[in-house]
Amino acid sequence: MTTAPGRYALDNAHEGAPGMHECLSGVLDTNTTDLLVKYLSIADGALRHDTRTLLLGAGNGSMALKVADEISYGAIVVLDLDTSRIRPEVRDHHQVEVITCDLLAEPLPPGPWDLVHARLLFAHLPNRDKLLLDVVDTLAPGGTLMIEDWGVAGPGLVLDAPSPRTKRLFQRYQQALIAVFADAGNDPRWATRTHAAMRDAGLVDVETHTRARSWTGGSPGCQLPIAVSTELEDRLVTHGLTRSDLDELRHDLTDPRVVLTGNLTWSTIGRTPLED
Ligand SMILES: C[S@@+](CC[C@H](N)C(=O)[O-])C[C@H]1O[C@@H](n2cnc3c(N)ncnc32)[C@H](O)[C@@H]1O
């Protein structure tokens, strides 16, 4: 079983999707928010007024609550191909509007946007270069774009484990996962291309931050491969893993003696020039 090229490999309709999205929120939201607050020069909780924010491929929409709490009391549009996993408190939030949109086939909601954020989305989309230009076109003068994706984390993905077998298993899982995502049009090099692509698109003050933090067995970071490997099990098997390999790996990832490097997050942020 493979995903049609260009279609997102995971599926929000899968029963494990809410758990996977909660892992992503737990692992990533604080870093994303800290970077946004720093880059937008927001002092001591002083909110920016009337900013319009667009969150692309928002998953469970948790970043909308962070934006509402720490960045803006303006309108926040939360967009996804499948909005069924948006948390109820996000859907009901007075600042938030939820939009269902397939970014491979449909136009972006019209701007101007003061802030656009997309995390773990562009690497999946084969139209990423054109989409970036389209997003930049919707930004207000001085508007900010932040794109975050995962890139290579170096050779030692397992830092500690009671058995060397865990390390081999996890490396085989990572290779198979990259292959499953590649079948669906994912570009694993996109995170390293984002900076130049943003500058080529006319953005200024472009900066890239990279960050990884170790993930201990049983923590949200280790729950993530458990959820993803369960959803993608059939496709991982076509790339060389057995079901018993995956059962064993999932068991190991609940063991607090197992420590992974954690995925390396590349966060690239830039803004459109201000009008003269
Ligand atoms: C890996 S999740 C990341 C969710 C969230 N941004 C986060 O980092 O927690 C990718 C999200 O992008 C959405 N997505 C995938 N393809 C899409 C498309 N063509 N148009 C809009 N959203 C899409 C998925 O439905 C999913 O919710």
The ligand as an SDF file (V2000), in Angstrom:
LIG
                    3D

 27 29  0  0  0  0  0  0  0  0999 V2000
    2.4440   16.7570   10.5080 C   0  0  0  0  0  0  0  0  0  0  0  0
    0.9360   17.6220   10.6930 S   0  0  0  0  0  0  0  0  0  0  0  0
    1.5010   19.1270   11.4930 C   0  0  0  0  0  0  0  0  0  0  0  0
    0.4030   19.7870   12.2760 C   0  0  0  0  0  0  0  0  0  0  0  0
    0.8080   21.1020   12.9640 C   0  0  0  0  0  0  0  0  0  0  0  0
    1.2380   22.0810   12.0010 N   0  0  0  0  0  0  0  0  0  0  0  0
    1.8880   20.8870   13.9850 C   0  0  0  0  0  0  0  0  0  0  0  0
    3.0650   21.1180   13.6830 O   0  0  0  0  0  0  0  0  0  0  0  0
    1.5610   20.4590   15.1070 O   0  0  0  0  0  0  0  0  0  0  0  0
    0.6060   18.2150    9.0490 C   0  0  0  0  0  0  0  0  0  0  0  0
   -0.7680   18.8520    8.9000 C   0  0  0  0  0  0  0  0  0  0  0  0
   -0.8500   19.3870    7.5670 O   0  0  0  0  0  0  0  0  0  0  0  0
   -2.0920   19.0710    7.0180 C   0  0  0  0  0  0  0  0  0  0  0  0
   -1.9990   18.9930    5.5410 N   0  0  0  0  0  0  0  0  0  0  0  0
   -1.3900   18.0210    4.8120 C   0  0  0  0  0  0  0  0  0  0  0  0
   -1.5640   18.2360    3.4940 N   0  0  0  0  0  0  0  0  0  0  0  0
   -2.2990   19.3710    3.3900 C   0  0  0  0  0  0  0  0  0  0  0  0
   -2.8380   20.0990    2.2880 C   0  0  0  0  0  0  0  0  0  0  0  0
   -2.6610   19.6760    1.0230 N   0  0  0  0  0  0  0  0  0  0  0  0
   -3.5580   21.2180    2.5440 N   0  0  0  0  0  0  0  0  0  0  0  0
   -3.7580   21.6370    3.8290 C   0  0  0  0  0  0  0  0  0  0  0  0
   -3.2830   20.9890    4.9150 N   0  0  0  0  0  0  0  0  0  0  0  0
   -2.5670   19.8560    4.7010 C   0  0  0  0  0  0  0  0  0  0  0  0
   -2.4470   17.7180    7.6220 C   0  0  0  0  0  0  0  0  0  0  0  0
   -3.8470   17.4460    7.5500 O   0  0  0  0  0  0  0  0  0  0  0  0
   -1.9180   17.8610    9.0450 C   0  0  0  0  0  0  0  0  0  0  0  0
   -2.9010   18.3470    9.9270 O   0  0  0  0  0  0  0  0  0  0  0  0
  1  2  1  0
  2  3  1  0
  2 10  1  0
  3  4  1  0
  4  5  1  0
  5  6  1  0
  5  7  1  0
  7  8  2  0
  7  9  1  0
 10 11  1  0
 11 12  1  0
 11 26  1  0
 12 13  1  0
 13 14  1  0
 13 24  1  0
 14 15  1  0
 14 23  1  0
 15 16  2  0
 16 17  1  0
 17 18  1  0
 17 23  2  0
 18 19  1  0
 18 20  2  0
 20 21  1  0
 21 22  2  0
 22 23  1  0
 24 25  1  0
 24 26  1  0
 26 27  1  0
M  CHG  2   2   1   9  -1
M  END
$$$$
